[in-house]
Each structure stands twice: as structure tokens, then as C-alpha cells.
Amino acid sequence: MPDNLIIQGPEKGVLLITLNRPQALNALNTELLGELSAVLDAAEFDTEIRTVVLTGSERAFAAGADINEMAARDLVGILEDPRVAHWQRIARFPKPIIAAINGFALGGGCELAMHADILIAGENARFGQPEINLGIMPGAGGTQRLTRAVGTALAMQMALTGEQISAQRALQAGLISEICPTELTVERAIQIAETIASKAPLAVRLTKEAVHKASDTDLATGLRFERHAFTVLSGTADRAEGLKAFQEKRKPKFTGC
């Protein structure tokens, strides 16, 4: 079992992963990111897992990178940083990830949250990219994903000042999709994950990929990908089952085929 994660499930198709470095406010060191990468490696090919919920504690989703570990690396150490591969692994996970965010999501913690497909925040959540205060800058997607999520103006202000924003501001800016009471954040994320897990797995996977294409490419290319994915799904058993279930006024039984 991982030392820095608590793994629960899968239950109803949902795997719950809880970051568990309470003494460091879930700071993202190499060991934790490696464990998360390994868990997602296994989850990708586990047919019982259809969605993942990722969360931390009520005090902190993740307060950033591990500063002590970072300080020990020189230029060569940064160039050869093994965390880069772990971040890339998280980014290419094909199944939906729902982040349940309470407390601080700062620096690497904010970047990890933005690797999720749906972000649900508790009322006490705080988001920020404070790397500028250390004489550095975001290095795991903070300048790129944040700009795509909230726009250039707010992303520039957050990255250059290091100032945090509230859950309410994050909702208004489009960084998160919902705010709920802090004590219900994980429950709400699991509820959303279970809903997604009940859908046709191949349709979910291609829909996730198609939505991400919207920020990765131009409109014409994105539309071609969408149409291609739509066409591919026409040959699946789940599509036939979904249409038949609708005609028969019953719930479909999707198998992932």
C-alpha cells in the first residue's frame, strides 16, 4: 500500500484517492507523486474502475510542492527531475478524474487540481500559484492550465502576485464547477463520479478527450475529432444497448464494449 495515499474502492465504479501527508499539508514530494502515478497506472486497466475521485484533507488539498526537496536540487537536478514523468502520467490518464478540494490548493496543489476533469470545491477552498514569492514560477502547468481555465488577466495576476483566490472567485472565473459545504465536498464528488461511472465507458473516454481538444487545437480540428469519435462509437455494443434501452423505456446496461 502507498505510504502517502489512502486508497478506497472501487465502489460503484469509483476509486477514491486521498492525499495523506498531513504533517506537510499534503505537499507534493517525489514519493507521493510516484505513488499517485503508480495507482493511476493500475487504475487505467482495471475495468472495475470507471472514474477516480482525488482529494486531500479539510485543511489542505495540497499546499504545494515539497520546498525542502526542491531546495536540495540544483539546475541539473531540476532538468532530471523524476516528477516530470509523474506529472505527465497523471495528465494522460484517460478516465475521468474528479477533484474534491478543501482548504489550500496552492502551487503544485493547484496544478494537481487542474489535472482533474471536474473540480468541486468546499467553501473554505483557496487557490493560488505563489511560486513567484520564492523567486521561481509554476512548473507543472500553472501558467498554461490556469490561463486556459480563468483567462489571461486573472491568471497573470495570480502568477505574478502570488495572491490566492477564494472558492467563490474560482467559480466565477470558471476554474471550478461547483461549491458545496466543506464537509460535503468529497460526498458530492463521489456522487458525480458515480453518475459518470454509470455511463458507457468508451463514450465517457472519448467525450473527455474531445472536450480537452477544445483547448488544445483549433475549432475545425476539434470538430473533425468530435465527428470521428462520434462515428467510432456507432460501432459499439453500448451504443446499441443505449438506443434499445431508450426505446424500451428502461435503464441501459453498459458493458464497455
N, C-alpha and C positions, 0 to 999 in steps of 0.2 A: 504493500500500500504506500502511496506517496506520503512524504513527511509534511508537506506544506499545503496539501489539499485534503478536503473531505469529500468523498465520492458517495453519492446516494442514488440508487436505482440501477438500471432503468425501471421506471414505473409508468405505465400507460404511455410508453414510448419516449419518456423524458428522462434524461440523465442530469442530475443536479450536481454541480461542481462548486464547492465553496473554498475560496482562498483562505488559508489558515496559518498566517504568521501574525498573530495578534500583538506580539511584543514589538513588531516593527510596522504596525498599521498596514499589514499585507504588502509591504514594499516588495517590488518585483525583482528578486535576485535571479541569478542564472539557474539555480537549482529549482526554484518554483516554476519558472518559465519552461524549463526542461520537462518537469513533471506534467505540466499542462499540455505541452506538445505531445508527450507520450500518450496521455489519456485520450486526446483527440485523435491520434493515430489509430488507436484501437477502436474508438467510437465510430470512426468513418466506415469501418467494415462490419460493424455489429448491426445486424438487421433489426434487432430489438430496439435500438436507439434511433429515434427519428428526429429528435430535437435535443438541444442542450441548454440548460439554464446555468448561467455563471454569476456568482455573487460573492460578496465578502461578508463583513460584519456590519452591524448597525452604525458603528463609529466610522468605518472606512471600507469602501470597496477596495481601493488600493491607493495608498498615499504617494505613490511614485516609484521610481527606481530605487534600488538599494545604493545609497550615496557612499557608504563605506566601501562597497565593492567597486563602484565606479571610480572612486578616488585612487584606488590601487592600480588602475590601468593607465598606461601611457599611450602615446599615439599608436604604436604597433599593437598594443593590447586592444585598443578600440577598433582598429582595422580588422583584427582577427577575432572580434567579439563573437562568441558562440551564440549569444542571444539573438543575433540577426536571423539565424536559421530557425530559431524557435518562433520568432515573430512571423516569419514567412509561412511557417507551418500553420499557425493559428489563422492567418489571413486566407489560406486556401482551403480551409475546412468547408466541405460542400453542403453540410446540413445546417439548418437554421440555428443560430445562437441568440438567445435572449439574455440580456444583461439585466440583473436586478441590482440597482445601485443605491446604496445608502451611504451617508457620510461623505468622506473625501474621495474624489476621483481626480487625482492630480498627476500631472506629468505622465509617466508611464501608465498610471491608473486610468487617466482619461483616454489615453491612446488604446489601452486594452478594451475599455468600454466601447470605443468607436470601432473595434474589430467585430463587435456584435451586430446582428442584423436588426434587432429591435432593442431599444433602450427604455427600460422602465425605471423611474427614479422615485425614491422616497422624498418626503417633504424636506428632509434635512440634507439632501444631497448637495454637494458643492463640486463644481467642475473648474479645472484650470490647467494651464500649461506654464508653470512657474520656473522653467529651466533658465530663463533669462536672468533670474536672481543669482544663479550660480556661475554666470559667465559662459553659459552654453546655450543650446537651443533644443527644441524637440528633435528626437532622432528615431522615433518608431511610428511615424505617420502623423504626428501632431500638427505640422504645418499643412499637410495635404488633406487628410480626412476632415480636420476641423474646418478648413476653408470650404470644402465641398458641403459640409453639413450646415454651417451657420453663415456662410458668405465671407467675403474678403474683409469687410470693415470690422466685424466683431472678432474674427479670427486674428487679424492683425493686432487689434487692441489687446486681446488676451495673451498672445505670444510675446508682444513687445513690453507689456507692463507686468506680466505675471499675475495679474489680478484674477480672482475667482469669480464665477457667476453662480447664482442660485439655481435651484431646480426650476423655478418659475421662469427665469430668464432663459434657461436652456430649452424649455418647452416652447416659449415664444420664438426662439431662434431656429427651432427645428432640429436641435441636437438629440432630443428625446421625444418619445411619442406619448408618454403618459406620466402623471404624477399621482402617487397614492400615499396614504398614511404609511409612515416608516415601517411600522410593524406588519404591514400587509404587502410590502414590496415583493418579497420572494413568492408569496402565495399568488399574487397577481401574475407574476412572470410565469409561474408553473401553469396557471390556468391558460394563459396564451399559448404556452408550449404544447399543452395537451390538445388544444384545439388544432394547432398546426399538425401535430402528430397523428391526428385522425384523418388527415387528407392523404391523397395519393402521393407516395414518396417521390416518384420521378417528376411529377408535376411540381411539387414543392421545390425540388432541387433545381429544376430548370427555371422556375419563376424567380428564385433567389438570384440565380446567375443573370437572368435577363434584367432584373431591377438594378443590379450592380453595373451592368453595361451602360445604363443611362448616364452614369457619372464618369465612365471610363472611355467613352467613344462619342462620335458624332451621332446625330439623330438618325440619319439614313442607315448607318451601320447597325445601330441599335435596333431599328425596325426590322432589318434583314435577319438579325439574330433571333428576334422575337418570333418572326414568322416561321423561321426554320425550326425553332424549338416547339412551336405550336404544331407544326406538321409532324415532327418526330413523335409527339405524344399521341397522335391519331392512330398509331400502330400498337398502342399498349393495351393490355387486358384491363388495366384500371380505368382507362377512358371508356371502354365498352361497358364495364360494370357501373361507372358513374352515370352514364346515359340511361342504362337499363333501370337502375335504381330510381332515377328521377321519374321515368315513365311509369314505374310500378309504385311510386309514392312510398318508398322505403329508404332507409339509410344504406348507403353503399358500403361494401366490404372490400376495402382496398388491400392488395397484397404486395404492391411494389413491383408488379410485373407489367 
